[in-house]
Amino acid sequence: MFLDSIWADLGMFFRGFWTLRRRFCTGPLLLLGIAVGLCYHTLTMDRTETEFKSDQQVPRNKSVMFDPNLLLRNPERLISLLEASQADGFIQRSRHTCMGKAIILTGQISPTDTEVQLYQRVLQQQGYRVDQARYAETSSLLRQNRRDGRDWSALVCLKGSEKSCLRKINFAHPQYHQRVNIIPAFSGAFLDMGGVCRFLTDSKLAGVILPILPSACSPSTSPQEGNQYTVTDERTLPIQGGHSDDHNLNATVNLYVLVTSATPLTAFVHRIALVKTHPDKNSYTTELQVFFRERLGPDLSHKAIVHMKHVIGNILTAALMTTKESSSSPRCQLCFQLLTFSLHYNASLHPVVVKLQTDLHFDDMRDPYFDGQITKEYMLEDVLKLLFPACNSEAEGLRSSLGTQKENLIKLVGCDWPNARCLPLDELHLLQYFNQHLKTPGPFQLLYPVSLSDDLHHDLIQRSLIVQDGGWRSALLQELSLYYTRRNQTGRSFENWWHSATHSYHSEDGLGKGKCVDPHLRQLYTDPPMVLMPAFNPLVKEYRAEVPFDVITIRIRPEPVNPHCHIHLDEHRGPRMANYPVGLGNSRINILVTDESEAEPVVMTIYTLHIYRESRPSLPMFDEYVMCSFVQDCGLVVRPDQPCGLEAVSGASGETQPSPRPCLSGDEPGHWVVPCLSCSDNRTCDWREVAWQPDSCYYPLLDQPQLQTCMMDRKVLFIGDSTNRGMMYYLMERVNTTLEDWDKAHDTIIYHNLNQGRTIAGYSYYPQFWLPKAQRPTFKRALQQLIERSRPLENSDKTVLVVGGVQWLNKIHLKTIQEVLDREGLQNILVVVKSLGMGFHLPVDGIRSLSLSDVQELYNLNKDILESAKHLGYEVIDTFSITMGRYKEFLQGRCACHFHEVYKLPLPTAASQGKLKIFRHGTRAKEDTRPQQREDPSSQPDVSYHVKGPVNKVYSKILLSRICVNNAFSRTIRQE
């Protein structure tokens, strides 16, 4: 058809005739065939050439010129010309657009943000090479008129970089192929000018009534203010002929508009809207057509859509009338703009615009961070795929002959004939892209231009813009829109057409209705955002991330590629989204992608996220320092009557003075002390040196020989939860030099041969929360079982019973202890009550979470438990006061109550005191899958563990001190 195809056809023609000549043909016959071929191709080229020419030619040529009015009467011919140019590769792509360069200016957004990743991923999928920069001024990539074939084709200006883009990019002279996500006309028109939209103050709109709140452009305007605004127009009368009163249209609807060109104006609206039907309820996403149909019925819903288009179209055209761009030569015709229109309906089909914002906004959803961001990114992906169709092999193969094609195209559509009416290259691009958008709109519907047959109120503003540029350009766009509107409505309803065009849009309703065919994650969303290493890729299954000390919870929501795939965190029945406590050090979260289309769910893919939480920021202690103290953190004020945060230690020098006497009880009031450069900034402290200090006494510190002597011939029994277990393992490591065995025991376990066989430790887990309530052993039964399995026991302080946990202990348990010991003849043994501790104070999914008032009530309950235990003659340890000030320093565990962690040492530390003999009894928790019977320790390889956790170390030392303080050798114990 064009020159390249001419030469290709001629080449085939010559080769065919050459073969014929060699076989059958004579010379004259060959010449005759060549003449016929040349004549045919010349006529074809002349016909094609004239179709692109204007009708304003000299009269002698008019018979062979193409009349543009024919295109308006025959839109099929216009579409065939546009699609022919696309198929031949003249318009569809050049090296600027197919495999071209896209630049993302991130502005205030982190380069690792999920929105930035979305732009990069989709543009790369569509065939672009993507580069990133912060701002336009500092980018070396934004160079116009480069000759190396690397000119940019797409520029995305994200939040914070818009002004930079407007200053840097010359919108008056763009390349015909370049797209930018900013239309300068709208950036200026929708500015807030003292509470009034800027375009509404223009004299060109004098006397024009627009259904828009004057302050709609103000950032502080709430969409709900629309119910206070009325338009003096008969169009706002209540709906007649609709459903009953409870189906009246009374709501605020956010519509998401994509303007694909400003001059001439072309715009689309996304099928998904954000709807708010009551001031006290959150907004929710729904299909716009479904919402109108449910509220109005099938007849009025179509009218509501038409009126909605009319209102938004009027405002867009009015804004363009007030800018210089509407009267000057077209600028950046392929630039686009995303807008959010908030429309308020008050029992009328004619809405009022109460809020107008650039970009996409989902602020009033129940979960705007996750639901809003995810919905926004799905919508952005729809936008990118509409505006940047994927490169295909055909377009790729045409790159080699691009130069000749471009030269021939300019010749065909240029203005080189006398008095010709031009169809410039950018105009042809605009028509071709508009036709492509109408043909495959995806989840979008045409908003403007609206076909005249559907526009019930075609007012002065629209007429004034239709006639600009002589009217021919807008008329062609109008004819295209009318053609596709009629075609799509033929044989099926408006609703069915729109819904069928959007079948691929993600919807939660699709969960469980199909097979998980692509078991991968689309994105991993976290709050606060985390920098994943490596950057997220659906094919990469393991990631690492670091968070600072003050981040104590992470909210995680993985999003699958296929909506039929189910997501569970950590286990088969885990939640899809969860709030996780992040303990100090390493944490791990498993993300399971499952197929639940069958009766038995199948795990298809597992992603793993490792999170490392940094320790508290610390500085080494210098020569010049002050001692600071604190009782509680200002982030969780448990005792309102006490100060929070760091305070200077009283005294002339600020030094803590040694207390004159040993503490008589394990609940002596105290505080934490730490050396700092300044007590006003906790980042200047050396947190390695932080210590718990009673107010008026000290706890004796035992070295290892003293502790081994104290523990000789003792049996120490622990009953409680994992916090008690942490104290037991600390004692075992101190007594035995090294810890040779460890696990998360959830049953009864007895350790023999500690301290060269002279000490025995026993442990029983309580309460067994994983069992059904009816099957859980009572505290009395659990205590009796521990005593029975630890016999023989001596009725003296040689037998020690340590009882306690996080928050299950109460005064009834203390009475139960007394009853059981009296009945078992063990009333003279040493009982140590570990009181309550901090935990369950974070908003974590799947477990109970305490409010601040609940935590404050726990403090009072803790005091009652301590007093009751001392009244019964028991030793006590006030772990609540110790953990209260350092509640952020918890380690792994969803309860945020663990202040210890046992980890394996790379090599055995020191010679052990002998291999442990271990006996297990009872029921284990579900997650503990190791066999109850252990192999002979002598056959096990040498391995050792270490108990870490400075807070656990403090109250474990107090435990050892209270056990051994009455021994005769305590007089030689050095002061801590």
Residue pairs with C-beta under 8 A, 6 or more apart in sequence:
1 44
1 45
1 48
1 84
1 88
2 45
2 48
2 88
2 90
2 405
2 408
2 409
2 412
3 45
3 404
3 408
4 401
4 404
4 405
4 408
5 88
6 41
6 45
9 37
9 41
10 37
10 38
10 41
13 33
13 34
13 37
14 34
17 25
17 30
17 33
17 34
20 30
21 27
21 30
25 33
46 64
48 412
49 412
50 64
50 65
50 66
51 66
51 81
52 66
52 81
52 412
52 413
52 423
53 65
53 66
53 417
53 420
54 65
54 68
54 420
54 421
54 422
54 423
55 62
55 65
55 66
55 67
55 68
55 69
55 421
56 419
56 420
56 421
57 65
57 417
57 418
57 419
57 420
58 418
58 419
68 421
68 472
70 77
71 77
71 78
71 476
71 479
72 475
72 476
72 479
75 479
75 480
75 482
75 483
76 483
78 431
78 476
78 479
78 480
79 435
79 480
79 483
82 91
82 431
82 432
82 435
83 435
85 91
85 92
85 428
85 432
86 92
86 432
86 436
87 394
89 394
89 395
89 398
89 405
90 405
90 406
90 408
90 409
91 409
91 428
91 429
91 432
92 98
92 395
92 432
93 391
93 395
93 398
94 177
94 399
94 402
94 406
95 149
95 399
95 402
96 151
96 153
96 175
96 177
96 178
97 153
97 177
98 127
98 391
98 395
98 396
98 399
99 127
99 128
99 129
99 391
99 396
99 399
100 127
100 128
100 129
100 151
100 152
100 153
100 154
100 177
101 128
101 129
101 130
101 131
101 141
101 150
101 151
101 152
101 153
101 154
102 119
102 123
102 128
102 129
102 130
102 131
102 152
102 153
102 154
102 155
102 156
103 130
103 131
103 132
103 133
103 139
103 141
103 142
103 152
103 154
103 155
103 156
104 116
104 119
104 120
104 130
104 131
104 132
104 133
104 156
104 158
105 132
105 133
105 134
105 135
105 136
105 139
105 155
105 156
105 157
105 158
105 161
105 164
105 165
106 113
106 116
106 132
106 133
106 134
106 158
106 160
106 161
107 134
107 135
107 157
107 158
107 159
107 160
107 161
107 162
107 164
108 158
108 159
108 160
108 161
109 115
109 116
109 158
109 159
109 160
110 116
110 529
110 531
111 132
112 529
112 531
112 532
112 535
113 529
114 373
114 377
114 523
114 525
114 529
114 536
115 158
115 373
115 376
115 377
115 380
116 132
116 158
117 523
117 535
117 536
118 377
118 380
118 381
118 523
119 130
119 156
119 158
119 380
119 384
120 130
120 132
122 380
122 381
122 384
122 385
122 388
123 130
123 154
123 384
123 388
124 130
125 390
126 384
126 385
126 388
126 389
126 390
126 391
127 390
127 391
128 153
128 154
128 388
131 141
133 139
133 141
133 142
134 161
135 161
135 164
136 142
136 157
136 161
136 164
136 165
136 167
136 168
136 169
137 164
137 167
137 168
141 152
142 152
142 155
142 168
142 169
144 151
144 170
144 175
145 151
151 175
151 178
152 178
153 177
153 178
153 179
154 178
154 179
154 180
154 388
155 165
155 169
155 178
155 179
155 180
155 181
156 181
157 164
157 165
157 180
157 181
157 182
159 359
162 182
162 187
165 180
165 182
166 182
166 184
166 187
169 180
171 180
171 184
171 331
171 332
171 335
172 329
172 331
174 180
174 331
174 332
174 334
174 335
176 333
176 334
176 424
176 425
176 426
176 429
177 334
177 429
178 332
178 334
179 334
179 335
179 336
179 387
179 388
180 332
180 335
180 336
181 335
181 336
181 337
181 338
182 335
182 337
183 259
183 262
183 332
183 335
183 336
183 337
184 323
184 325
184 331
184 332
185 262
185 319
185 320
185 323
185 325
185 326
186 259
186 262
186 319
186 337
186 339
186 358
187 358
188 198
188 323
189 197
189 198
189 199
189 319
189 320
189 322
189 323
190 197
190 198
190 199
190 217
190 319
190 339
190 356
190 357
190 358
191 197
191 198
191 217
192 198
192 215
192 217
192 218
192 219
193 201
195 214
195 215
195 218
196 214
196 215
196 217
197 212
197 214
197 215
197 216
197 217
197 356
198 217
198 322
199 205
199 318
199 319
199 322
199 323
200 210
200 212
200 214
202 321
202 322
204 321
204 322
205 318
205 321
205 322
208 318
208 460
208 461
209 231
209 232
209 233
210 314
210 315
210 318
211 231
211 233
211 311
211 314
211 350
211 351
211 352
211 353
212 315
212 352
212 353
212 354
212 356
213 221
213 225
213 226
213 229
213 352
213 353
213 354
213 355
215 221
215 225
216 342
216 353
216 354
216 355
216 356
217 356
217 357
221 354
221 355
222 355
223 252
223 254
223 276
223 342
223 344
223 354
223 355
223 364
224 252
224 276
224 279
224 354
225 354
226 252
226 342
226 343
226 344
226 346
226 352
226 354
226 355
227 344
227 346
229 344
229 352
229 354
230 236
230 346
230 352
231 350
231 352
233 350
235 348
235 349
235 350
236 346
236 348
236 350
236 352
237 348
238 248
238 347
238 348
239 248
239 249
239 296
239 300
239 347
239 348
239 349
241 299
241 300
242 248
242 249
242 296
242 297
242 300
243 295
243 296
243 297
247 294
247 295
247 296
247 297
248 295
248 347
249 292
249 295
249 296
249 304
249 345
249 347
249 348
249 349
250 277
250 345
250 346
250 347
251 275
251 276
251 277
251 291
251 295
251 344
251 345
252 275
252 276
252 283
252 342
252 343
252 344
252 345
252 354
253 273
253 274
253 275
253 276
253 288
253 291
253 342
253 343
253 344
253 345
253 351
254 273
254 274
254 275
254 283
254 340
254 341
254 342
254 343
254 361
254 362
255 269
255 270
255 273
255 288
255 308
255 312
255 340
255 341
255 342
255 343
256 269
256 270
256 272
256 273
256 338
256 339
256 340
256 360
256 379
257 267
257 268
257 269
257 270
257 312
257 316
257 338
257 339
257 340
257 341
257 447
258 267
258 268
258 269
258 270
258 336
258 337
258 338
258 339
258 383
258 386
258 444
259 265
259 266
259 267
259 316
259 336
259 337
259 338
259 339
260 266
260 267
260 268
260 334
260 336
260 387
260 433
260 434
260 437
261 333
261 334
261 335
261 336
261 430
261 434
262 320
262 325
262 331
262 332
262 333
262 335
262 337
263 320
263 325
263 326
263 330
263 331
263 333
263 468
264 430
264 449
264 465
264 468
264 469
264 473
264 474
264 477
265 313
265 316
265 317
265 320
265 448
265 449
265 465
266 434
266 437
266 448
266 449
266 477
267 312
267 313
267 316
267 446
267 447
267 448
268 386
268 437
268 441
268 444
268 445
268 446
268 447
269 288
269 308
269 309
269 312
269 444
269 445
269 447
270 379
270 382
270 443
270 444
271 287
271 288
271 289
271 443
271 444
271 445
271 498
271 499
271 501
271 502
271 505
272 285
272 286
272 287
272 288
272 375
272 379
272 443
272 505
273 285
273 286
273 287
273 288
273 291
274 283
274 284
274 285
274 362
274 364
274 365
275 283
275 284
275 285
275 286
275 291
276 282
276 283
276 284
276 364
282 364
282 365
282 366
283 362
283 364
283 365
284 365
284 366
285 362
285 365
285 371
285 375
287 499
287 502
288 305
289 301
289 305
289 494
289 495
289 498
289 499
292 300
292 301
292 304
292 305
293 301
293 495
295 301
296 304
296 349
298 493
298 495
300 349
301 495
302 494
303 349
304 349
305 494
306 450
306 454
306 455
306 456
307 349
307 350
307 351
307 456
308 343
308 351
309 447
309 448
309 450
309 454
309 455
310 450
310 455
310 456
310 457
311 343
311 350
311 351
311 353
312 341
312 353
312 447
312 448
313 447
313 448
313 449
313 450
313 462
314 459
314 461
314 462
315 341
315 353
315 356
316 448
317 448
317 461
317 462
317 465
318 461
320 326
320 465
321 461
321 464
321 465
325 331
326 465
326 468
330 426
333 426
333 427
333 429
333 430
334 426
334 429
334 430
334 433
336 383
336 387
337 358
338 358
338 359
338 360
338 383
339 356
339 357
339 358
339 359
340 355
340 356
340 357
340 358
340 359
340 360
340 361
341 353
341 355
341 356
342 353
342 354
342 355
342 356
342 357
343 351
343 352
343 353
343 354
344 351
344 352
344 353
344 354
345 351
346 352
360 376
360 379
360 380
362 368
362 371
362 372
362 373
362 375
362 376
363 372
365 371
365 372
365 375
369 527
369 555
370 525
370 527
370 555
370 557
370 577
373 525
374 523
374 525
374 557
374 559
377 523
378 505
378 506
382 442
382 443
382 444
382 505
385 442
386 437
386 440
386 441
386 442
386 444
389 436
398 405
409 425
410 425
413 422
413 423
413 424
413 425
413 428
414 422
415 421
415 422
427 473
431 476
431 477
431 480
434 477
434 480
435 480
437 444
438 446
438 480
438 481
438 484
439 484
441 501
442 501
442 502
442 504
443 501
443 502
443 504
443 505
445 498
445 501
446 481
446 484
446 485
449 466
449 474
449 477
449 478
449 481
450 481
451 478
451 481
451 482
451 485
451 486
452 458
452 478
452 482
453 482
454 485
455 462
465 474
466 474
466 475
466 478
467 474
468 474
488 497
489 497
492 500
506 563
507 563
508 563
510 563
510 564
511 563
511 564
511 566
512 564
512 566
512 596
512 597
513 564
514 564
514 597
515 564
515 595
515 597
516 560
516 562
516 564
516 565
516 566
516 593
516 594
516 595
516 596
516 597
516 604
517 562
517 564
518 561
518 562
518 565
519 560
519 562
519 565
519 593
519 594
519 595
519 604
519 605
520 538
520 539
520 560
520 561
520 593
520 605
521 536
521 538
521 558
521 559
521 560
521 561
521 567
521 591
521 593
521 605
521 607
522 538
522 559
522 560
522 561
523 536
523 558
523 559
524 532
524 536
524 543
524 556
524 558
524 559
524 591
524 607
524 609
525 556
525 557
525 558
525 559
526 545
526 554
526 555
526 556
526 557
527 554
527 555
528 547
528 551
528 554
530 545
530 546
530 547
530 554
530 611
531 545
531 546
532 543
532 544
532 545
532 609
533 543
533 544
533 545
534 540
534 543
536 543
538 561
541 605
541 606
541 607
541 608
542 607
542 608
542 610
543 607
543 608
543 609
543 610
544 609
544 610
544 611
544 612
545 609
545 610
545 611
545 612
546 611
546 612
546 613
546 614
547 554
547 582
547 611
547 612
547 613
547 614
548 613
548 614
549 584
549 613
549 614
549 615
549 616
549 617
549 888
550 888
551 582
551 613
552 581
552 582
552 613
552 842
552 888
552 890
552 896
553 579
553 580
553 581
553 582
553 842
553 843
553 844
554 579
554 580
554 582
554 611
555 577
555 578
555 579
555 580
556 569
556 577
556 578
556 580
556 589
556 591
556 609
557 576
557 577
558 567
558 569
558 576
558 591
558 593
558 607
559 567
560 566
560 567
560 593
564 595
564 597
565 593
565 594
565 595
565 604
566 576
566 593
566 594
566 595
566 596
566 601
567 576
567 591
567 592
567 593
567 594
568 574
568 575
568 576
568 591
568 592
568 594
569 575
569 576
569 577
569 578
569 589
569 590
569 591
569 592
570 589
570 590
570 592
571 590
571 592
572 592
572 594
572 601
572 603
574 592
574 846
575 845
575 846
577 845
578 844
578 845
578 846
579 842
579 843
579 844
579 845
580 587
580 589
580 844
580 894
581 842
581 844
581 890
581 893
581 894
581 895
581 896
582 611
582 613
583 613
583 890
583 891
583 892
583 893
583 896
583 898
584 613
584 614
584 615
584 889
584 890
584 891
585 612
585 613
585 891
585 892
585 901
586 610
586 611
586 612
586 892
587 610
587 611
587 612
587 613
587 892
588 608
588 609
588 610
588 611
589 608
589 609
589 611
590 606
590 607
590 608
590 609
591 606
591 607
591 608
591 609
592 603
592 605
592 606
593 603
593 604
593 605
593 606
593 607
594 601
594 602
594 603
594 604
595 601
595 602
595 604
596 602
615 687
616 682
616 687
616 888
616 889
617 682
617 683
618 683
618 685
618 686
618 687
618 688
619 677
619 683
619 684
619 685
619 686
620 686
621 675
621 686
621 689
622 677
624 677
625 675
625 676
625 677
625 686
626 648
626 649
626 654
626 675
626 676
626 677
626 678
626 679
627 648
627 649
627 654
627 655
627 656
627 673
627 674
627 675
627 676
628 646
628 647
628 648
628 649
628 673
628 674
628 675
628 676
628 679
628 685
629 646
629 647
629 648
629 649
629 671
629 672
629 673
629 674
629 693
630 644
630 645
630 646
630 647
630 671
630 672
630 674
630 885
631 639
631 642
631 643
631 644
631 671
631 672
631 881
631 884
631 885
632 638
632 639
632 642
632 644
632 884
632 885
633 644
633 645
633 885
633 886
633 887
633 888
634 644
634 645
635 887
635 888
636 841
636 852
636 855
636 884
636 887
637 644
637 852
638 855
638 856
638 859
638 884
639 856
639 859
639 884
640 856
645 682
646 674
646 676
646 679
646 680
646 682
646 685
647 679
648 654
648 679
649 655
649 656
649 673
651 657
656 673
656 693
658 698
658 975
659 694
659 696
659 697
659 698
660 697
661 696
661 697
661 698
662 697
662 698
662 699
662 700
662 965
662 970
663 694
663 697
663 698
663 699
663 961
664 697
665 870
665 875
665 876
666 832
666 875
666 876
666 877
666 878
666 958
666 959
666 961
666 962
667 835
667 866
667 870
667 876
667 877
667 878
667 881
668 694
668 695
668 696
668 697
668 878
669 694
669 695
669 696
669 881
670 692
670 693
670 694
670 695
670 881
670 882
671 692
671 693
671 695
671 885
672 690
672 691
672 692
672 693
672 885
672 886
673 690
673 691
673 693
674 685
674 686
674 687
674 689
674 690
674 691
675 685
675 686
675 689
676 682
676 684
676 685
676 686
677 684
677 685
678 684
690 950
691 954
692 882
692 954
698 975
698 976
699 957
699 958
699 961
699 976
700 961
700 964
700 965
700 970
700 973
700 974
700 975
700 976
701 957
701 961
701 973
701 974
701 975
701 976
702 710
702 960
702 961
702 964
702 973
703 974
704 734
704 735
704 737
706 964
706 969
706 972
706 973
707 734
707 735
707 960
707 964
708 735
708 755
709 967
709 969
710 960
710 963
710 964
710 967
710 969
711 731
711 735
711 754
711 755
711 758
711 759
711 963
711 964
712 755
712 758
712 759
713 758
713 759
713 798
714 759
714 760
714 798
714 799
714 800
715 759
715 760
715 761
715 762
715 790
715 793
715 794
715 798
715 799
715 800
716 728
716 731
716 759
716 760
716 761
716 762
716 800
716 802
716 963
717 761
717 762
717 763
717 764
717 786
717 787
717 790
717 799
717 800
717 801
717 802
718 724
718 725
718 727
718 728
718 761
718 762
718 763
718 764
718 802
718 803
719 763
719 764
719 766
719 782
719 783
719 786
719 801
719 802
719 803
720 765
720 766
720 802
720 803
720 804
720 805
720 809
720 834
721 765
721 766
721 767
721 805
721 806
721 808
722 744
722 765
722 893
722 898
723 804
723 805
723 806
723 834
723 837
723 879
723 897
723 898
723 899
723 900
723 952
724 763
724 802
724 803
724 804
724 805
724 834
725 744
725 745
725 763
725 765
726 898
726 899
726 900
726 902
726 947
726 949
726 952
726 956
727 802
727 834
727 900
727 952
727 955
727 956
727 959
728 761
728 763
728 802
729 739
729 742
729 900
729 902
729 945
729 947
730 900
730 947
730 952
730 953
730 956
731 761
731 956
731 959
731 960
732 739
732 751
732 754
732 761
733 739
733 945
733 946
733 947
734 960
735 754
735 755
735 759
736 754
736 755
736 912
736 913
737 909
737 910
737 911
737 912
737 913
738 908
738 909
738 910
738 912
738 944
738 945
739 902
739 944
739 945
739 946
739 947
740 912
740 915
740 916
740 937
740 943
740 944
740 945
741 751
741 916
741 918
741 937
741 945
742 902
742 945
743 928
743 930
744 925
744 927
744 928
745 763
745 765
745 920
745 924
745 928
746 765
746 768
746 770
746 923
746 924
746 925
746 928
747 764
747 765
747 920
747 921
747 922
747 923
747 924
747 928
747 932
748 762
748 763
748 764
748 765
748 785
748 786
748 789
748 920
748 921
748 922
749 762
749 763
749 764
749 918
749 919
749 920
749 921
750 760
750 761
750 762
750 763
750 789
750 790
750 918
750 919
750 920
750 921
751 760
751 761
751 762
751 763
751 916
751 917
751 918
752 760
752 916
752 917
752 918
752 919
753 913
753 914
753 915
753 916
753 917
754 760
754 761
754 913
754 916
755 913
756 913
756 914
757 914
760 790
762 786
762 789
762 790
764 782
764 783
764 785
764 786
764 922
765 925
766 777
766 779
766 782
766 805
766 808
767 776
767 779
767 808
768 776
768 777
768 782
768 923
768 925
769 776
770 925
770 926
771 923
777 785
779 813
779 816
780 816
780 819
780 820
783 816
783 817
783 820
784 820
784 824
785 921
785 922
787 793
787 820
787 824
787 826
789 919
789 921
793 799
793 826
793 829
794 829
795 825
795 826
795 827
795 828
795 829
796 828
796 829
797 828
797 829
797 830
797 966
798 829
799 826
799 829
799 830
800 829
800 830
800 831
800 832
800 963
801 817
801 821
801 829
801 830
801 831
801 832
802 832
802 834
802 959
803 809
803 813
803 817
803 831
803 832
803 833
803 834
804 833
804 834
804 835
804 836
804 877
804 879
805 834
805 836
805 837
806 836
806 837
806 839
806 840
806 895
806 897
807 836
807 837
807 839
807 840
807 858
807 897
809 833
809 835
809 836
809 865
810 861
810 865
811 864
811 865
811 868
814 833
814 865
814 868
814 869
814 872
814 874
817 831
817 872
817 874
818 827
818 872
821 827
821 829
821 831
830 875
830 963
831 869
831 872
831 873
831 874
831 875
832 874
832 875
832 876
832 877
832 959
832 962
832 963
833 865
833 866
833 869
833 874
833 875
833 876
833 877
834 876
834 877
834 879
834 955
834 959
835 862
835 865
835 866
835 869
835 876
835 877
835 878
835 879
835 880
836 858
836 861
836 862
836 865
836 879
836 880
837 879
837 880
837 883
837 897
837 899
838 855
838 880
838 883
838 884
838 887
838 890
838 896
838 897
839 890
839 895
839 896
839 897
840 847
840 848
840 849
840 850
840 895
840 896
840 897
841 849
841 850
841 855
841 887
841 896
842 849
842 896
843 849
844 894
844 895
844 896
846 894
847 894
847 895
850 858
858 880
859 880
859 884
862 878
862 880
862 881
866 876
866 878
869 875
869 876
870 876
875 962
875 963
877 955
877 958
877 959
877 962
879 955
882 951
882 954
882 955
883 899
883 951
886 899
886 951
887 896
889 899
889 950
889 951
890 896
890 897
890 898
890 899
891 898
891 899
891 900
891 901
891 949
892 898
892 901
898 949
899 949
899 951
899 952
900 947
900 948
900 949
900 951
900 952
901 947
901 948
901 949
902 945
902 946
902 947
902 948
903 945
903 946
903 948
904 943
904 944
904 945
905 943
905 944
905 945
905 946
907 944
908 942
908 943
908 944
909 944
909 946
912 944
915 937
915 938
916 937
917 937
918 934
918 937
920 932
920 933
920 934
924 932
947 953
957 976
964 970
